[in-house]
Amino acid sequence: MSNTYDWASRGACRSTDPDTLFVQGAAQNRVKTVCLSCPVRTECLADALDNRIEFGVWGGMTERERRALLRRRPNVVSWRRLLETARAEHQRMVEVTSASSASSRRAG
């Protein structure tokens, strides 16, 4: 069985000074840009939400954004499961759309 935190070693911020991820105000928006292309953004955000991590930018969201999300969705038992399911559904839709576009181009 793999470690729950295996994702952390693949994060876009893995070589960043951790102190830069725990800033306040406008600096948080600069930190969030690191998350935009991160391959484990979903895992990071899910971990922060599931464990109610109060400080820092995690998965592209500030603590204020995470608190607001937790208030809006108080019945979510596992954010990891919810976000992984949403990601898989998004990927499936991208593949269907891509296949449909390719089919239309060949027919036209």
N, C-alpha and C positions, 0 to 999 in steps of 0.2 A: 504494500500500500504506500502511496506517495505521501510526502509531507504536505500538510495543508498550506504551508507557506512557501512551497517551491516557486510560486509565481514571483515572489519578491526578488529573487536573483535575476529575473528577466525584465524587471521594471526599467523604464527609461530614466528613472531617477537614481538607479543603483549606484552610480559613481558620483552623485551629487552630495554635497555636504548636507547632512540631515537638517541642520539648523536653517537652511534656506527654505525648507518645506514647511516650517512652522513660523510663519510671519503673519502680520496683520494688515488690514486695510488694502490699499491698492496693490501692494506687493503680492497679495494672494493671486491677483489676476495674472501677474507675470509668471508665478509658479505654475498656475493651471495650464499654461502653454506647454510645459514639459509633458503633461499628461495627454495632450491631443493625439500624438502618434504612438502612445505607449501600447505595446502588445498585450499587456496584462491589466489594462485600465479597469475592465469589468471585475476581475478578481480583487483588485485593490479596493475598489469602491464597495463591493459586497462585504469584504472583510471589515472595513470601517463601519459600515451600517450594521452588520450583524453583531459586532462587538461594541457598538455605541462609542466609537473613538471620538473624543470631544475636541481634539485640537489638530491643527494642520490641514493641509490639502491632501486628500486621498482620492484617487480615481477621478481627478478633475473637479472635485467639489470641495468647497470650503466647509468649515464646521457649521456655519449658518445655513448654508444650502442643504447640508445633510440633516440638520435638525428640522428644517421645514419639510423635507421629504418624509422623515420619520413621523412627523405630526400628521401629514396628509395620508399616510398609509400605515396606520397603527396596527393593522391586523396581519401584516406580512411576517411570517414565521421565519423564513429563510430568504434573505436578500440574494444570497449566492444562487440559490435555485431559481429565483425569479429572474435575475439578470442573465444567467446562463441560458435559460429558456427563451428569453427575449432576444438574446444575441443569436441563438440558433434559428429562431423564426425569421429574424432579419436576414441572415445569411441565405436561408431557403428562398425568401422573396427576391433577393438580389439575383440568385441563380435562375429562378423562374423568369424574371424580367429579362435577364441577359439572354437566356435561351430563346425567349419570345422575340426579342429584338433581332437576334441572329437569324431566326427563321423568317421574319418579315423581310430582312434585307435580301435573303436568298430568293424569296418569292417575288420580290419587286424587281 
